[in-house]
Amino acid sequence: AELAFKEFIELNKEHKLSSNSYYWLGEVYYVTKKYAEAAGAFIDSYKLFPAGNKAPDSLLKLGMSLAELGSTNEACESFEELLLKFPDASSRLRRRTLQESVRVGCNN
């Protein structure tokens, strides 16, 4: 899956599904506990496609990846940015963000 997502991104930088590819590449890294690589993919997904359909999800997973790397302050900033910039995000996503925020010890 990792190679397929990387290849798709390389060949289709302007494609509307590129943001999804960065996100899912991050998910592949996250589930394989490659948290630094996951954070990089989630940052790319968000920074390159800040209005993309995976932008809020990317911020959540970025925060979770950063928390796994011990970067609590940065994780909390990611969670806060999601809640501030995406007030219309799904209730499921907002709830999960708040749960993760509490789990890592953010000052909400």
C-alpha positions as CSV (number, residue, x, y, z in Angstrom):
1,A,0.0,0.0,0.0
2,E,2.8,2.4,0.9
3,L,4.4,2.0,-2.6
4,A,1.1,2.4,-4.3
5,F,0.3,5.6,-2.5
6,K,3.7,7.0,-3.1
7,E,3.5,6.2,-6.8
8,F,0.1,7.8,-7.1
9,I,1.3,11.0,-5.4
10,E,4.4,11.1,-7.6
11,L,2.4,10.7,-10.8
12,N,-0.7,12.7,-9.9
13,K,0.4,15.8,-7.9
14,E,-2.5,17.9,-9.1
15,H,-5.2,15.2,-8.9
16,K,-8.1,15.9,-6.6
17,L,-7.4,12.6,-4.8
18,S,-3.8,13.4,-4.0
19,S,-4.9,14.8,-0.6
20,N,-6.5,11.4,0.1
21,S,-3.3,9.6,-1.0
22,Y,-1.2,11.6,1.4
23,Y,-3.7,10.9,4.2
24,W,-3.8,7.2,3.5
25,L,0.0,7.0,3.2
26,G,0.1,8.5,6.7
27,E,-2.4,5.9,7.9
28,V,-0.1,3.1,6.6
29,Y,2.8,4.6,8.5
30,Y,0.7,5.1,11.6
31,V,-0.5,1.6,11.9
32,T,3.0,0.3,11.3
33,K,4.2,2.6,14.1
34,K,6.4,4.7,11.8
35,Y,5.1,7.9,13.6
36,A,7.7,10.3,12.2
37,E,6.8,9.3,8.6
38,A,3.1,9.4,9.5
39,A,3.4,12.9,10.8
40,G,5.2,13.9,7.6
41,A,2.5,12.5,5.4
42,F,-0.3,14.1,7.5
43,I,1.5,17.5,7.4
44,D,1.8,17.2,3.6
45,S,-1.8,16.3,3.3
46,Y,-2.9,19.3,5.3
47,K,-0.4,21.9,4.1
48,L,-0.8,21.0,0.4
49,F,-4.6,20.7,0.6
50,P,-5.8,22.8,3.5
51,A,-9.3,22.8,2.2
52,G,-9.3,19.2,1.1
53,N,-11.8,16.7,2.3
54,K,-9.1,15.0,4.5
55,A,-7.7,18.2,6.0
56,P,-9.5,17.8,9.4
57,D,-8.7,14.1,9.6
58,S,-5.1,14.8,8.7
59,L,-4.8,17.3,11.7
60,L,-6.3,14.7,14.0
61,K,-3.9,12.0,12.9
62,L,-1.0,14.5,12.9
63,G,-1.7,15.2,16.5
64,M,-1.9,11.5,17.3
65,S,1.4,10.9,15.5
66,L,3.1,13.8,17.3
67,A,1.8,12.5,20.7
68,E,3.3,9.1,19.9
69,L,6.6,10.8,19.3
70,G,6.4,12.6,22.6
71,S,5.8,16.0,21.1
72,T,2.8,16.8,23.3
73,N,2.7,20.6,22.8
74,E,2.8,20.2,19.0
75,A,0.1,17.5,19.2
76,C,-2.1,19.8,21.3
77,E,-1.6,22.6,18.7
78,S,-2.7,20.2,16.0
79,F,-5.9,19.3,17.9
80,E,-6.6,22.9,18.7
81,E,-6.1,23.9,15.0
82,L,-8.6,21.3,13.9
83,L,-11.2,22.4,16.4
84,L,-10.7,26.1,15.5
85,K,-10.4,25.9,11.7
86,F,-13.0,23.2,11.2
87,P,-16.0,24.0,13.4
88,D,-18.3,22.1,11.0
89,A,-16.3,18.9,11.1
90,S,-18.3,15.9,11.9
91,S,-19.3,15.3,15.5
92,R,-17.4,12.0,15.4
93,L,-14.2,13.7,14.4
94,R,-14.6,16.5,16.9
95,R,-15.4,14.1,19.7
96,R,-12.3,11.9,18.8
97,T,-10.1,15.1,18.8
98,L,-11.3,16.0,22.2
99,Q,-10.7,12.5,23.5
100,E,-7.2,12.5,22.1
101,S,-6.6,16.0,23.5
102,V,-7.6,14.7,27.0
103,R,-5.6,11.5,26.6
104,V,-2.3,13.4,25.8
105,G,-2.9,16.0,28.5
106,C,-3.7,19.1,26.5
107,N,-5.0,22.1,28.4
108,N,-8.4,22.6,26.7
